[in-house]
Amino acid sequence: MRTSIKILVTSLMFCTACTAFGAGGGEMSPRTLGADPNNARTLTPEQKARIQYNYGVNAVEKADHISADAARQTDAKKKAKLADKAKSAYAAALQKFLKANELYSGMHEAWNYVGYTSRKLGKYQDALLAYDRALSLKPGYPEAIEYRAHAFLGLDRLSEAKEAYLTLYAGNRKLAAQLLTAMQAWVGEHRSNAAGIDGAMLESFASWVNERSTIAGQTAGLTREGASAAW
């Protein structure tokens, strides 16, 4: 699953966060920011952080692409090789976001992607801490709520994942739909391999997911946002 990618563009006169959806966007250089590229001292810590953030976003796009390619592979060796390559790319992206936060700790988007890349590396507790930091900087931040819910799923914290879904459903149907798809995948994976999961808990969650899927389908066309969301 991929959510929207945020590319931040900053000028010396006025700092504005711009959002670009989908892949691409390119890297932000000092010249792009309106500063003298030969004199890094003309950049503020926040501007330097935004450059690192944008480098990290590009690395995440690369990692997501490789990860998706790995998921499509039927040859076990190719799948494993690509999975390792994706892991390295996520690790490289994580370092960019950590550097951004070191330079300027108030960027909620960077904390959100520390969570995302940490989760992709299997570091769920680190991910949760990063998402909490993003939400402390921007309460109600929908992308962090959705991403954090994926970490809850990874830790089998189903009640918290359900709470996140209901929050998103009330305010952002598109992200709620993406989370619901992840929940359906979680159910399928654990039905195939239920090791460590109580069977009654699994089926209770599966029933809840099916119920929410039905409700989402019935109400998708009732609002302008629901009609345009990809259910």
Secondary structure in CASP SS format (residue, H / E / C, confidence):
PFRMAT SS
TARGET T0000
AUTHOR 0000-0000-0000
METHOD secondary structure of the structure
MODEL  1
M C 1.00
R C 1.00
T C 1.00
S C 1.00
I C 1.00
K C 1.00
I C 1.00
L C 1.00
V E 1.00
T E 1.00
S C 1.00
L C 1.00
M C 1.00
F C 1.00
C E 1.00
T E 1.00
A C 1.00
C C 1.00
T C 1.00
A C 1.00
F C 1.00
G C 1.00
A C 1.00
G C 1.00
G C 1.00
G C 1.00
E C 1.00
M C 1.00
S C 1.00
P C 1.00
R C 1.00
T C 1.00
L C 1.00
G C 1.00
A C 1.00
D C 1.00
P C 1.00
N C 1.00
N C 1.00
A H 1.00
R H 1.00
T H 1.00
L C 1.00
T C 1.00
P H 1.00
E H 1.00
Q H 1.00
K H 1.00
A H 1.00
R H 1.00
I H 1.00
Q H 1.00
Y H 1.00
N H 1.00
Y H 1.00
G H 1.00
V H 1.00
N H 1.00
A H 1.00
V H 1.00
E H 1.00
K H 1.00
A H 1.00
D H 1.00
H H 1.00
I H 1.00
S H 1.00
A H 1.00
D H 1.00
A H 1.00
A H 1.00
R H 1.00
Q C 1.00
T C 1.00
D C 1.00
A H 1.00
K H 1.00
K H 1.00
K H 1.00
A H 1.00
K H 1.00
L H 1.00
A H 1.00
D H 1.00
K H 1.00
A H 1.00
K H 1.00
S H 1.00
A H 1.00
Y H 1.00
A H 1.00
A H 1.00
A H 1.00
L H 1.00
Q H 1.00
K H 1.00
F H 1.00
L H 1.00
K H 1.00
A H 1.00
N H 1.00
E H 1.00
L H 1.00
Y C 1.00
S C 1.00
G C 1.00
M C 1.00
H H 1.00
E H 1.00
A H 1.00
W H 1.00
N H 1.00
Y H 1.00
V H 1.00
G H 1.00
Y H 1.00
T H 1.00
S H 1.00
R H 1.00
K H 1.00
L C 1.00
G C 1.00
K C 1.00
Y H 1.00
Q H 1.00
D H 1.00
A H 1.00
L H 1.00
L H 1.00
A H 1.00
Y H 1.00
D H 1.00
R H 1.00
A H 1.00
L H 1.00
S H 1.00
L H 1.00
K C 1.00
P C 1.00
G C 1.00
Y C 1.00
P H 1.00
E H 1.00
A H 1.00
I H 1.00
E H 1.00
Y H 1.00
R H 1.00
A H 1.00
H H 1.00
A H 1.00
F H 1.00
L H 1.00
G H 1.00
L C 1.00
D C 1.00
R C 1.00
L H 1.00
S H 1.00
E H 1.00
A H 1.00
K H 1.00
E H 1.00
A H 1.00
Y H 1.00
L H 1.00
T H 1.00
L H 1.00
Y H 1.00
A H 1.00
G H 1.00
N C 1.00
R H 1.00
K H 1.00
L H 1.00
A H 1.00
A H 1.00
Q H 1.00
L H 1.00
L H 1.00
T H 1.00
A H 1.00
M H 1.00
Q H 1.00
A H 1.00
W H 1.00
V H 1.00
G H 1.00
E H 1.00
H H 1.00
R H 1.00
S H 1.00
N C 1.00
A C 1.00
A C 1.00
G C 1.00
I C 1.00
D C 1.00
G H 1.00
A H 1.00
M H 1.00
L H 1.00
E H 1.00
S H 1.00
F H 1.00
A H 1.00
S H 1.00
W H 1.00
V H 1.00
N H 1.00
E H 1.00
R H 1.00
S H 1.00
T H 1.00
I H 1.00
A H 1.00
G H 1.00
Q H 1.00
T H 1.00
A C 1.00
G C 1.00
L C 1.00
T C 1.00
R H 1.00
E H 1.00
G H 1.00
A H 1.00
S H 1.00
A C 1.00
A C 1.00
W C 1.00
END
